[in-house]
Amino acid sequence: METLVDASMAIVAKWRATLEGSGVRVVVGGHDSAAPRGAGYSKNRAIAQSSGSYLCFLDADDVMMPQRVRLQLDAAVQHPASIIGCQVTREPPNSTERYTRWINQLTSDQLLTQVFTSNGPTVIMPTWFCSRAWFLHVGPFDEGGRGVPEDLLFFYAHLRKGGGVVRVDRSLLLYRYHPSAATHTILEATIWTLRVRFLEERALPHWATFTIWNAGKQGRRLYRSLTAEARRKVVAFCDVDENKIKKGFYCYEDSQERPRPRVPVLHFRAARPPFVICVKLDLTGGAFEDNLRSLHLQEGRDFLHFS
């Protein structure tokens, strides 16, 4: 079932008789507003118009594979306070190779430790499956409309409620990519601010101090985006770039503090954990990952990925 906000009504009407003749109930939702109400509104309406004990989400342009409902239902029964996802097959196959690998290869622990990255929810929304009771405990979706990342906001609310994240390790969704997808209407700055605040809320209170891994643009941006209280916990930046390390420190010129903060820039082997890592994974031919593994750290306790 899907609520419709475009010109698809004629297609629905064409198929309705066929579907209902085969025993498939068709429920059509909508609204009287002249402007689109957004994905959050549509999802909430679809859930309100449905009646099952479990919710299986599917975007209109994706394709669900056989056995998806059965396998995710089995997992949801075992994990009633979890969002259940699955692995995906991307279409076109090479459209988002790094992102697709990330979706499919996260370990069960990383489903919870990598929730701060720019990739968003560690199980993607079109694969979500959960009980209606849990959804109502967490939800509903934000109905702010265009430009609002309703899936990320719901995912964060879910984690705040103590929810788990489970992935069925089979490809149960054909996940289509196209440049006009609604996700591209959300500003990167909006996502960035939500991620920084969530990091400050969920992770940084557990650390007395920390090091930002990346003395370049992304690391400095994170530092500047933190609250003054969180910035005071940053004891160093670290990097492998000798030119950055030779500068010795980063001075936050726009700070209102006096004297202005001067944060040391160290080689990563001279820095001390915990680290907030602002280096994108899978982009350095394995060099960054090798450096990180050489320190024998535990993800979640000793470092978190932010980029």
Backbone bond lengths (Angstrom), bond angles and torsions (degrees), N, CA, C in turn:
res aa  C-N    CA-C-N  psi(-1)  N-CA   C-N-CA  omega(-1)  CA-C   N-CA-C  phi
1 M - - - 1.455 - - 1.518 109.60 -
2 E 1.306 116.42 141.40 1.464 120.90 179.73 1.517 108.80 -146.68
3 T 1.335 117.01 139.09 1.452 119.76 172.06 1.513 108.50 -84.47
4 L 1.318 116.58 143.22 1.457 120.99 -170.28 1.520 110.36 -110.36
5 V 1.330 116.28 132.14 1.462 120.85 179.91 1.523 111.00 -124.82
6 D 1.328 117.74 14.88 1.459 119.54 -179.81 1.531 108.66 -131.42
7 A 1.336 117.06 -152.01 1.465 120.68 -175.36 1.521 112.15 -94.73
8 S 1.299 117.72 32.31 1.462 121.28 -175.65 1.528 113.51 -85.12
9 M 1.325 117.53 -4.70 1.462 119.97 -174.14 1.530 112.78 -56.99
10 A 1.322 116.76 -37.94 1.465 119.56 -179.19 1.521 111.02 -64.45
11 I 1.320 116.65 -37.30 1.469 120.37 178.73 1.521 110.04 -66.97
12 V 1.332 115.68 -41.01 1.459 119.57 178.17 1.535 110.30 -61.74
13 A 1.308 115.79 -45.21 1.467 119.69 -179.47 1.524 110.89 -60.26
14 K 1.317 115.87 -39.08 1.466 120.43 -179.99 1.516 111.71 -62.08
15 W 1.352 116.16 -40.18 1.461 120.91 -175.40 1.523 113.10 -91.01
16 R 1.319 117.65 -14.96 1.468 119.79 -171.45 1.529 112.19 -58.43
17 A 1.333 116.92 -48.31 1.464 119.64 -178.13 1.523 111.17 -60.75
18 T 1.329 115.81 -42.10 1.469 119.79 -179.67 1.522 111.10 -62.98
19 L 1.337 115.97 -45.79 1.459 119.93 -177.95 1.522 111.24 -66.73
20 E 1.331 116.38 -47.24 1.454 118.63 -179.11 1.522 111.53 -66.83
21 G 1.337 117.14 -30.28 1.456 120.48 174.96 1.512 113.04 -66.13
22 S 1.344 115.84 -22.47 1.470 121.13 177.60 1.524 112.15 -95.51
23 G 1.348 115.87 6.55 1.454 119.11 177.86 1.514 114.80 89.31
24 V 1.341 116.96 9.82 1.460 121.04 179.01 1.525 108.93 -95.00
25 R 1.336 116.08 119.31 1.453 120.02 -179.65 1.527 109.75 -74.73
26 V 1.309 117.89 133.82 1.460 123.27 178.88 1.523 108.44 -113.85
27 V 1.333 115.92 122.19 1.463 121.63 177.96 1.518 107.44 -118.97
28 V 1.325 117.47 125.11 1.456 122.67 -178.18 1.522 108.72 -111.39
29 G 1.314 116.23 126.13 1.456 120.92 178.65 1.519 110.51 -111.66
30 G 1.326 115.77 169.99 1.454 119.06 178.72 1.520 110.54 -178.30
31 H 1.338 116.86 -165.73 1.451 122.06 178.71 1.526 108.61 -157.03
32 D 1.299 116.08 169.13 1.463 121.33 -176.56 1.519 113.06 -99.84
33 S 1.322 117.24 2.83 1.454 120.22 -178.41 1.524 110.85 -71.82
34 A 1.342 115.50 144.68 1.467 119.68 178.46 1.523 111.64 -73.07
35 A 1.321 117.11 -21.99 1.465 121.60 -178.48 1.524 110.06 -107.96
36 P 1.324 117.58 151.40 1.462 120.12 176.18 1.530 111.14 -57.86
37 R 1.328 116.85 143.27 1.451 121.56 -178.31 1.526 112.88 -93.26
38 G 1.340 117.23 -11.92 1.451 120.03 175.39 1.519 113.88 97.36
39 A 1.336 114.28 167.31 1.466 121.24 -175.42 1.525 111.73 -65.91
40 G 1.338 117.31 -38.81 1.455 119.43 -179.20 1.518 112.18 -60.41
41 Y 1.329 116.48 -44.79 1.469 121.17 177.40 1.524 110.10 -60.90
42 S 1.323 117.18 -46.26 1.467 120.89 -177.62 1.522 111.57 -60.87
43 K 1.320 116.25 -43.30 1.471 119.32 179.93 1.517 111.34 -66.24
44 N 1.333 116.75 -42.43 1.461 119.36 179.05 1.532 111.57 -62.73
45 R 1.335 116.89 -40.14 1.468 120.40 178.37 1.521 110.76 -65.21
46 A 1.327 117.14 -42.26 1.463 120.08 179.73 1.523 110.65 -61.51
47 I 1.327 116.23 -41.49 1.468 120.28 179.88 1.526 110.07 -66.33
48 A 1.335 116.96 -42.03 1.465 120.54 -179.93 1.524 111.83 -63.83
49 Q 1.335 116.94 -32.17 1.463 120.69 -177.77 1.524 112.93 -86.34
50 S 1.319 116.70 -7.59 1.457 120.12 179.10 1.521 109.60 -94.61
51 S 1.325 116.55 173.00 1.464 119.11 -173.90 1.522 114.14 -136.83
52 G 1.304 118.78 -4.22 1.461 120.54 -175.16 1.521 113.04 -73.09
53 S 1.322 115.54 164.58 1.464 121.70 178.66 1.521 112.10 -79.83
54 Y 1.332 116.69 -14.58 1.465 121.28 -179.79 1.521 109.37 -129.92
55 L 1.337 115.91 151.01 1.458 123.16 -178.75 1.518 109.31 -116.42
56 C 1.313 116.34 128.64 1.468 122.65 176.96 1.524 106.82 -120.29
57 F 1.323 116.73 116.57 1.462 121.77 -175.49 1.530 110.48 -92.84
58 L 1.328 115.21 143.67 1.466 121.17 178.76 1.514 108.17 -154.12
59 D 1.338 116.91 123.86 1.465 119.82 175.33 1.525 109.99 -74.01
60 A 1.332 115.81 153.31 1.465 121.15 -172.73 1.521 113.07 -61.77
61 D 1.347 117.12 -28.46 1.463 119.18 -175.02 1.529 113.10 -95.49
62 D 1.334 118.13 0.53 1.454 121.11 179.65 1.523 110.83 -100.74
63 V 1.324 116.07 168.52 1.467 121.37 -176.71 1.528 108.89 -126.72
64 M 1.315 116.61 126.99 1.453 122.24 179.07 1.524 109.90 -86.31
65 M 1.324 116.35 133.93 1.449 121.51 -179.26 1.539 110.63 -85.48
66 P 1.337 116.69 155.24 1.470 119.54 175.26 1.526 111.20 -55.93
67 Q 1.293 116.49 146.03 1.469 125.30 177.79 1.529 113.23 79.91
68 R 1.339 118.73 -2.70 1.470 118.40 -178.07 1.532 111.18 -58.73
69 V 1.319 117.21 -52.24 1.464 120.18 -175.90 1.521 110.62 -60.78
70 R 1.321 117.46 -45.31 1.472 120.37 -178.27 1.522 111.46 -61.03
71 L 1.332 116.70 -47.56 1.463 120.18 -176.16 1.526 111.79 -69.01
72 Q 1.327 117.49 -40.30 1.455 119.30 179.81 1.533 111.21 -74.07
73 L 1.320 117.52 -32.23 1.461 119.94 175.25 1.528 110.41 -63.14
74 D 1.324 116.90 -44.04 1.467 120.42 177.26 1.524 110.45 -55.70
75 A 1.349 115.95 -44.19 1.470 120.04 -179.14 1.523 110.91 -68.40
76 A 1.337 117.44 -38.84 1.466 120.88 -178.44 1.524 111.50 -67.09
77 V 1.305 117.39 -35.05 1.466 120.73 177.26 1.526 109.81 -64.26
78 Q 1.329 116.34 -38.30 1.465 120.82 179.23 1.524 112.50 -75.97
79 H 1.334 117.14 -26.02 1.472 122.10 -176.38 1.534 109.13 -129.96
80 P 1.331 117.43 74.25 1.478 120.22 -170.98 1.521 114.95 -67.65
81 A 1.335 118.30 -17.40 1.469 120.94 179.02 1.520 110.85 -107.97
82 S 1.320 116.73 31.69 1.465 121.30 -177.33 1.517 111.21 -123.99
83 I 1.338 114.57 153.22 1.459 121.01 163.26 1.519 106.52 -89.05
84 I 1.318 116.20 127.43 1.463 121.77 -179.98 1.529 108.35 -101.17
85 G 1.319 117.01 126.16 1.450 121.75 174.70 1.518 110.70 -114.22
86 C 1.320 115.67 -165.20 1.464 120.36 177.10 1.523 108.55 -157.85
87 Q 1.298 115.80 170.68 1.457 120.33 172.50 1.527 109.21 -76.15
88 V 1.339 115.97 162.62 1.461 120.67 -175.11 1.526 110.06 -132.98
89 T 1.323 114.13 159.21 1.465 122.53 169.04 1.522 106.43 -113.65
90 R 1.322 116.48 123.92 1.465 120.60 -174.97 1.522 110.53 -85.56
91 E 1.303 116.22 143.52 1.462 123.05 176.74 1.526 108.66 -135.36
92 P 1.356 120.00 120.34 1.460 128.50 -3.66 1.534 112.13 -63.31
93 P 1.325 117.20 152.47 1.469 121.59 -170.71 1.527 114.48 -58.15
94 N 1.316 118.79 -34.85 1.469 120.86 -174.53 1.527 113.30 -104.68
95 S 1.321 117.28 18.69 1.469 119.47 -172.03 1.530 112.93 -72.87
96 T 1.308 118.41 -37.68 1.477 121.33 -179.53 1.526 108.35 -142.45
97 E 1.329 116.82 68.49 1.467 120.29 -170.41 1.523 112.93 -61.91
98 R 1.348 117.72 -46.65 1.465 120.30 -177.89 1.524 110.90 -64.60
99 Y 1.316 116.03 -44.81 1.465 120.47 -179.12 1.529 110.77 -63.56
100 T 1.323 116.78 -41.88 1.468 120.54 -179.82 1.526 110.91 -64.72
101 R 1.330 117.04 -40.26 1.472 118.99 176.17 1.518 110.30 -61.30
102 W 1.331 116.25 -42.34 1.467 120.50 179.92 1.525 110.15 -61.08
103 I 1.318 117.85 -46.89 1.466 121.86 179.23 1.525 110.81 -55.91
104 N 1.320 116.59 -44.82 1.462 121.24 -169.36 1.516 114.60 -88.47
105 Q 1.347 118.19 -18.91 1.461 119.17 -170.01 1.531 114.25 -113.31
106 L 1.319 119.69 -1.72 1.461 120.23 176.31 1.521 109.88 -57.91
107 T 1.330 116.18 138.08 1.458 120.33 174.67 1.530 109.40 -75.19
108 S 1.321 116.31 169.53 1.463 119.25 179.79 1.527 111.24 -61.77
109 D 1.345 117.59 -35.87 1.465 120.17 176.76 1.525 111.32 -68.60
110 Q 1.334 116.79 -39.73 1.462 120.32 -177.89 1.523 112.67 -68.22
111 L 1.329 117.86 -20.61 1.457 119.95 174.85 1.528 111.25 -59.34
112 L 1.340 116.56 -22.81 1.459 121.18 177.40 1.517 113.50 -106.72
113 T 1.346 118.10 -27.26 1.466 119.08 -177.91 1.521 112.78 -85.60
114 Q 1.337 118.48 -22.55 1.467 120.20 -177.52 1.530 113.09 -101.44
115 V 1.322 116.43 30.05 1.474 121.02 -178.74 1.519 112.94 -78.99
116 F 1.348 118.48 -4.40 1.468 121.30 -177.77 1.524 112.67 -98.46
117 T 1.320 119.85 -3.17 1.459 121.21 -172.91 1.529 111.31 -77.35
118 S 1.318 114.89 167.91 1.463 120.86 -179.85 1.522 112.21 -70.21
119 N 1.332 117.90 -9.61 1.468 120.62 179.32 1.523 112.77 -73.48
120 G 1.327 116.69 -16.28 1.458 119.16 178.90 1.521 112.51 88.34
121 P 1.357 117.18 -153.56 1.460 120.21 -178.14 1.523 112.17 -54.13
122 T 1.327 115.94 140.56 1.472 120.30 -175.24 1.526 112.58 -76.01
123 V 1.317 117.56 -15.22 1.470 120.94 161.79 1.523 105.37 -119.68
124 I 1.315 116.79 126.66 1.464 119.54 -170.00 1.528 110.68 -74.13
125 M 1.324 115.27 149.13 1.458 121.13 -170.85 1.534 113.85 -56.87
126 P 1.334 121.40 -40.19 1.472 118.83 -179.55 1.529 114.22 -64.49
127 T 1.347 117.50 -9.43 1.469 119.97 177.08 1.528 112.41 -101.64
128 W 1.337 118.58 1.13 1.463 120.37 -172.56 1.529 112.86 -67.02
129 F 1.322 113.20 143.18 1.460 122.56 175.87 1.521 105.82 -147.06
130 C 1.335 118.11 130.62 1.461 120.24 179.02 1.522 109.19 -158.91
131 S 1.313 116.18 169.14 1.455 119.72 176.82 1.530 109.67 -75.31
132 R 1.305 115.82 149.71 1.466 120.32 175.62 1.526 109.81 -60.54
133 A 1.335 116.97 -39.91 1.457 120.38 -178.53 1.521 111.06 -60.04
134 W 1.354 116.54 -41.77 1.465 118.63 179.92 1.521 110.96 -69.56
135 F 1.324 116.92 -40.58 1.468 119.50 177.77 1.527 110.42 -57.77
136 L 1.323 117.58 -45.97 1.460 120.77 -178.68 1.526 111.32 -66.61
137 H 1.323 117.06 -28.95 1.464 121.35 176.47 1.524 110.71 -67.33
138 V 1.330 116.97 -35.99 1.467 122.12 -175.56 1.518 111.95 -94.37
139 G 1.333 116.54 -45.74 1.456 123.53 -165.93 1.507 114.33 -76.95
140 P 1.344 115.55 -164.85 1.461 128.12 8.19 1.528 112.22 -85.31
141 F 1.350 115.18 -173.84 1.453 120.38 172.67 1.530 110.09 -69.74
142 D 1.322 115.44 147.84 1.455 121.09 173.71 1.531 109.13 -64.14
143 E 1.329 117.24 135.01 1.464 121.75 -177.80 1.521 112.16 -108.27
144 G 1.315 116.79 30.66 1.459 120.79 -179.12 1.514 114.31 -67.08
145 G 1.328 117.29 -15.62 1.462 119.90 175.71 1.510 114.02 90.46
146 R 1.326 115.34 -154.48 1.459 122.50 -173.95 1.535 110.63 -55.67
147 G 1.326 115.39 133.77 1.455 120.68 177.85 1.519 114.26 89.26
148 V 1.328 117.87 -1.62 1.465 121.71 179.60 1.535 108.91 -101.30
149 P 1.332 118.62 125.03 1.473 121.39 179.91 1.524 110.87 -83.24
150 E 1.332 115.66 75.07 1.467 120.31 -171.59 1.527 112.17 -61.60
151 D 1.343 117.62 -31.69 1.462 118.78 179.79 1.531 111.21 -70.44
152 L 1.339 117.48 -41.03 1.462 120.50 178.58 1.526 110.69 -66.00
153 L 1.321 117.68 -42.14 1.462 120.92 178.73 1.526 111.01 -62.10
154 F 1.325 116.92 -41.92 1.464 120.13 177.76 1.530 110.46 -65.65
155 F 1.333 116.99 -42.07 1.460 121.42 -179.41 1.529 110.48 -60.51
156 Y 1.328 116.83 -44.91 1.462 119.77 177.96 1.531 110.96 -63.48
157 A 1.333 117.47 -42.26 1.465 120.36 177.74 1.520 110.89 -61.41
158 H 1.315 116.51 -39.43 1.465 122.79 176.94 1.525 111.09 -59.53
159 L 1.323 117.24 -45.95 1.457 120.87 179.54 1.530 110.96 -66.62
160 R 1.321 117.39 -38.21 1.467 120.52 177.80 1.525 111.68 -61.69
161 K 1.334 116.33 -31.23 1.458 120.78 178.85 1.529 112.37 -80.69
162 G 1.340 116.93 2.37 1.461 120.41 -178.69 1.503 114.08 86.60
163 G 1.335 117.77 16.57 1.455 121.32 -178.44 1.510 113.35 -70.01
164 G 1.315 116.15 151.75 1.461 122.47 177.44 1.511 111.62 -98.12
165 V 1.322 115.74 170.54 1.467 122.68 178.11 1.520 107.46 -132.67
166 V 1.326 115.90 122.59 1.467 122.08 -176.32 1.520 108.03 -130.07
167 R 1.321 117.17 139.68 1.469 120.89 177.02 1.528 109.99 -121.50
168 V 1.326 115.86 129.85 1.461 121.02 170.66 1.519 107.05 -78.62
169 D 1.313 116.66 120.69 1.462 120.00 -173.03 1.520 112.80 -86.21
170 R 1.329 113.44 59.34 1.463 122.97 168.24 1.514 107.47 -140.98
171 S 1.317 116.45 147.36 1.458 120.57 177.73 1.521 108.79 -77.01
172 L 1.319 115.67 106.49 1.464 121.73 -175.35 1.518 112.63 -116.64
173 L 1.348 116.22 9.43 1.462 120.00 -179.53 1.519 109.94 -144.63
174 L 1.336 116.69 130.91 1.455 121.70 166.73 1.521 106.02 -87.58
175 Y 1.334 115.28 109.60 1.467 123.13 -170.13 1.518 108.63 -101.75
176 R 1.335 116.79 104.24 1.451 121.73 -172.54 1.524 111.62 -86.91
177 Y 1.319 114.70 139.36 1.462 121.61 177.05 1.518 109.46 -108.26
178 H 1.331 116.22 132.92 1.464 120.13 169.23 1.523 107.89 -150.45
179 P 1.335 116.93 143.34 1.468 121.60 -172.71 1.520 114.42 -61.38
180 S 1.331 119.19 -20.94 1.457 121.18 -176.91 1.521 113.16 -92.02
181 A 1.339 117.36 9.84 1.459 120.40 -179.17 1.525 110.64 -59.06
182 A 1.339 115.60 150.13 1.467 120.55 -175.95 1.521 112.20 -60.53
183 T 1.318 117.29 -28.62 1.473 120.05 -178.18 1.522 111.91 -60.08
184 H 1.352 117.57 -25.42 1.458 120.80 -178.44 1.532 112.70 -76.87
185 T 1.339 117.47 -6.91 1.459 120.04 178.20 1.528 111.74 -86.09
186 I 1.315 117.18 -5.92 1.469 120.94 -177.35 1.527 108.88 -91.17
187 L 1.319 116.81 126.40 1.455 121.29 -177.04 1.520 110.93 -68.67
188 E 1.328 114.76 138.99 1.462 119.84 177.64 1.516 110.91 -59.10
189 A 1.335 116.94 -35.94 1.464 120.36 -179.70 1.528 111.54 -63.94
190 T 1.327 117.36 -33.92 1.460 121.15 177.07 1.514 110.68 -63.84
191 I 1.337 115.66 -47.70 1.466 120.83 179.61 1.525 109.81 -63.55
192 W 1.326 117.12 -43.36 1.471 121.70 -178.62 1.536 110.53 -56.71
193 T 1.325 116.75 -49.02 1.460 120.14 -177.76 1.531 111.44 -62.18
194 L 1.327 117.17 -42.75 1.460 120.41 178.00 1.520 111.15 -62.03
195 R 1.329 117.26 -40.41 1.464 121.19 -179.12 1.526 111.47 -66.70
196 V 1.325 116.28 -43.13 1.469 119.75 -179.29 1.530 109.90 -62.99
197 R 1.341 116.73 -45.80 1.464 119.17 -179.19 1.528 110.99 -63.99
198 F 1.327 117.36 -37.34 1.471 120.48 179.74 1.527 110.22 -68.22
199 L 1.332 117.13 -39.31 1.464 121.29 175.55 1.527 110.35 -59.93
200 E 1.326 116.26 -45.52 1.464 120.39 179.68 1.527 111.70 -64.57
201 E 1.299 115.69 -34.27 1.469 120.50 -177.84 1.526 112.37 -76.36
202 R 1.345 116.11 -43.54 1.469 120.11 -168.01 1.517 114.67 -97.96
203 A 1.324 117.41 -31.87 1.465 119.68 -172.05 1.518 113.68 -110.57
204 L 1.311 117.19 -49.46 1.461 120.13 -170.73 1.528 114.11 -63.91
205 P 1.333 120.88 -29.62 1.467 118.59 176.62 1.530 113.97 -60.78
206 H 1.338 117.31 -20.22 1.468 120.91 -178.97 1.524 112.55 -84.64
207 W 1.327 117.30 -8.10 1.465 121.42 -177.11 1.522 109.63 -117.73
208 A 1.334 115.96 131.45 1.472 120.21 175.85 1.517 110.77 -72.78
209 T 1.330 116.17 -37.62 1.468 123.10 176.59 1.517 108.38 -144.16
210 F 1.334 116.96 164.43 1.457 120.05 174.48 1.520 109.72 -158.37
211 T 1.338 114.92 164.70 1.459 123.80 178.98 1.518 109.08 -113.72
212 I 1.324 116.92 138.31 1.469 121.20 174.40 1.523 108.15 -93.16
213 W 1.324 116.38 119.36 1.471 121.24 179.90 1.526 107.61 -87.58
214 N 1.296 116.46 103.59 1.466 127.93 178.68 1.525 107.24 131.38
215 A 1.322 115.20 105.73 1.464 120.86 177.99 1.518 111.84 -89.45
216 G 1.326 116.15 7.18 1.461 120.80 -179.84 1.519 112.31 -90.58
217 K 1.303 115.07 -155.62 1.462 122.47 -170.65 1.525 112.78 -57.54
218 Q 1.353 117.52 -49.56 1.455 119.93 -175.33 1.522 112.37 -67.90
219 G 1.330 116.46 -39.42 1.456 119.66 178.93 1.513 111.80 -65.02
220 R 1.335 116.05 -43.27 1.465 119.61 179.25 1.525 111.29 -67.22
221 R 1.327 116.31 -35.67 1.463 119.49 177.88 1.526 110.49 -63.54
222 L 1.334 116.54 -42.97 1.456 118.90 177.30 1.522 110.72 -60.05
223 Y 1.314 116.84 -46.21 1.467 120.71 -179.43 1.529 110.44 -57.11
224 R 1.319 117.02 -47.06 1.461 120.69 -178.24 1.531 112.07 -67.03
225 S 1.333 116.83 -26.37 1.469 121.05 -177.27 1.525 112.73 -81.22
226 L 1.319 116.91 -17.33 1.463 120.42 -178.22 1.524 111.25 -70.83
227 T 1.308 116.46 156.29 1.457 120.25 170.74 1.527 108.77 -66.59
228 A 1.320 116.92 162.06 1.469 120.51 179.55 1.519 110.85 -58.93
229 E 1.322 117.05 -38.11 1.465 120.75 179.36 1.523 110.94 -62.80
230 A 1.337 117.07 -44.43 1.462 120.59 179.85 1.522 111.42 -69.19
231 R 1.346 117.53 -37.68 1.469 120.18 179.00 1.522 111.40 -60.39
232 R 1.328 116.44 -34.85 1.460 119.13 -178.98 1.527 112.35 -66.95
233 K 1.323 116.98 -15.54 1.470 120.44 177.08 1.534 112.45 -83.13
234 V 1.333 117.45 -14.40 1.469 121.12 -177.32 1.530 108.57 -77.55
235 V 1.338 116.20 112.43 1.468 120.07 -177.94 1.520 112.13 -93.37
236 A 1.339 117.41 -17.40 1.469 119.40 -178.65 1.520 109.91 -170.43
237 F 1.331 114.94 159.85 1.453 123.19 159.90 1.522 106.28 -100.97
238 C 1.336 117.15 153.59 1.468 118.79 171.38 1.518 109.34 -135.30
239 D 1.350 114.94 157.97 1.458 120.22 -173.02 1.522 108.12 -163.06
240 V 1.343 115.51 176.99 1.469 121.22 170.74 1.527 110.95 -112.84
241 D 1.318 116.84 -9.19 1.462 122.17 -177.52 1.532 109.53 -77.13
242 E 1.329 116.25 113.29 1.465 120.70 -176.53 1.529 111.93 -62.08
243 N 1.327 117.96 -33.19 1.463 120.05 179.76 1.535 111.24 -63.42
244 K 1.337 116.10 -40.53 1.466 119.24 177.53 1.524 110.34 -68.86
245 I 1.331 116.32 -41.20 1.460 120.59 -177.39 1.531 110.73 -65.90
246 K 1.330 117.01 -37.77 1.471 120.85 -178.79 1.522 112.64 -64.04
247 K 1.329 117.46 -25.39 1.469 119.86 177.95 1.526 111.62 -65.44
248 G 1.332 116.19 -25.07 1.457 120.20 172.21 1.510 116.20 88.10
249 F 1.332 117.66 -34.70 1.459 119.95 -177.38 1.526 110.03 -161.87
250 Y 1.325 115.39 163.60 1.460 122.35 172.05 1.517 107.29 -114.62
251 C 1.333 116.19 127.81 1.466 121.54 178.60 1.530 108.67 -105.57
252 Y 1.321 115.92 124.30 1.465 121.54 179.12 1.525 108.16 -84.86
253 E 1.333 115.12 92.59 1.466 121.14 -172.21 1.529 113.22 -66.55
254 D 1.338 117.85 -29.09 1.454 120.47 -176.61 1.524 113.05 -87.63
255 S 1.304 117.56 1.78 1.453 120.37 -178.73 1.533 110.93 -65.44
256 Q 1.331 115.42 144.98 1.456 121.17 174.94 1.530 111.61 -84.06
257 E 1.317 115.81 -8.79 1.469 119.88 -179.38 1.525 110.31 -75.16
258 R 1.305 115.65 148.95 1.457 122.30 175.03 1.528 108.89 -132.51
259 P 1.308 118.30 125.89 1.464 125.73 -3.33 1.528 111.17 -68.94
260 R 1.335 115.59 157.80 1.457 119.72 -179.88 1.531 110.04 -63.65
261 P 1.343 116.50 143.52 1.472 119.35 -179.82 1.525 111.85 -61.28
262 R 1.329 116.23 136.25 1.467 123.27 173.73 1.521 106.45 -123.79
263 V 1.342 115.57 110.35 1.456 121.15 -173.45 1.530 108.99 -103.57
264 P 1.345 118.86 125.11 1.463 121.06 -179.50 1.530 112.40 -59.43
265 V 1.321 116.09 148.41 1.462 122.90 173.32 1.523 107.27 -115.60
266 L 1.330 116.14 118.66 1.459 122.23 -173.06 1.522 111.14 -120.69
267 H 1.341 115.24 159.81 1.462 119.27 166.60 1.524 107.49 -67.60
268 F 1.340 116.95 146.46 1.465 118.89 -173.18 1.521 112.46 -59.83
269 R 1.348 117.35 -28.26 1.472 119.23 -179.77 1.525 111.87 -74.87
270 A 1.333 116.94 -19.24 1.464 120.31 178.41 1.527 112.15 -92.97
271 A 1.321 116.65 -8.08 1.460 120.83 -178.01 1.526 110.41 -87.93
272 R 1.314 115.17 161.53 1.463 118.44 -179.98 1.528 110.12 -118.47
273 P 1.323 115.60 142.59 1.459 119.58 177.32 1.530 110.05 -73.51
274 P 1.335 114.73 169.00 1.466 129.66 4.57 1.529 112.36 -77.02
275 F 1.335 114.46 155.90 1.461 121.80 -178.77 1.527 110.14 -115.26
276 V 1.334 116.32 140.54 1.462 121.73 161.07 1.517 105.37 -102.59
277 I 1.320 116.38 115.53 1.456 121.47 -169.79 1.525 110.04 -94.69
278 C 1.324 115.35 120.83 1.463 122.15 179.37 1.527 110.51 -110.42
279 V 1.304 116.70 37.14 1.468 123.57 176.89 1.514 107.27 -113.41
280 K 1.320 117.18 126.19 1.462 120.13 179.72 1.523 109.97 -69.07
281 L 1.317 115.03 136.80 1.460 120.87 -179.08 1.520 111.26 -76.21
282 D 1.317 114.59 155.85 1.467 121.34 170.04 1.529 112.42 65.46
283 L 1.351 116.75 31.21 1.467 119.66 -179.59 1.526 113.31 -124.75
284 T 1.325 117.88 -7.04 1.471 120.27 -173.13 1.523 112.32 -114.29
285 G 1.324 116.72 21.28 1.462 119.13 -178.71 1.520 112.98 65.39
286 G 1.319 116.50 22.82 1.458 121.12 178.89 1.511 114.78 92.18
287 A 1.365 118.50 -5.64 1.467 120.82 -176.27 1.526 111.70 -63.85
288 F 1.338 116.84 -47.68 1.464 118.88 179.21 1.522 110.92 -62.27
289 E 1.324 116.68 -46.31 1.463 120.29 -178.48 1.529 111.25 -60.40
290 D 1.355 117.04 -38.25 1.472 120.55 176.93 1.525 110.71 -64.19
291 N 1.332 117.03 -42.71 1.466 120.33 178.38 1.529 111.07 -60.83
292 L 1.320 115.94 -43.42 1.460 119.75 -179.28 1.526 111.09 -65.51
293 R 1.330 117.14 -44.40 1.467 120.30 179.62 1.522 111.88 -62.46
294 S 1.342 116.53 -32.06 1.464 119.90 -177.42 1.527 112.69 -65.07
295 L 1.329 117.74 -17.16 1.459 121.31 -179.17 1.530 112.84 -88.36
296 H 1.341 115.99 -9.47 1.479 121.66 176.36 1.531 111.67 55.32
297 L 1.316 115.00 52.14 1.458 121.41 -178.86 1.522 111.02 -101.94
298 Q 1.315 115.85 162.20 1.460 121.70 178.32 1.516 109.31 -106.47
299 E 1.336 116.02 121.92 1.465 120.39 179.50 1.523 109.92 -64.02
300 G 1.310 115.52 138.00 1.453 120.95 -177.10 1.515 111.45 97.38
301 R 1.319 116.61 -49.58 1.463 120.56 178.63 1.519 111.42 -85.39
302 D 1.354 116.83 -46.79 1.461 121.82 -173.53 1.525 113.45 -102.98
303 F 1.306 118.15 -18.65 1.471 120.11 178.53 1.510 110.37 -159.77
304 L 1.330 114.48 155.79 1.461 123.10 173.73 1.514 108.72 -135.59
305 H 1.318 116.31 144.29 1.455 121.21 175.28 1.522 109.56 -88.96
306 F 1.341 115.06 133.75 1.465 119.96 177.90 1.524 112.34 -115.09
307 S 1.326 119.05 -33.80 1.476 120.47 -177.30 1.524 111.24 -73.74
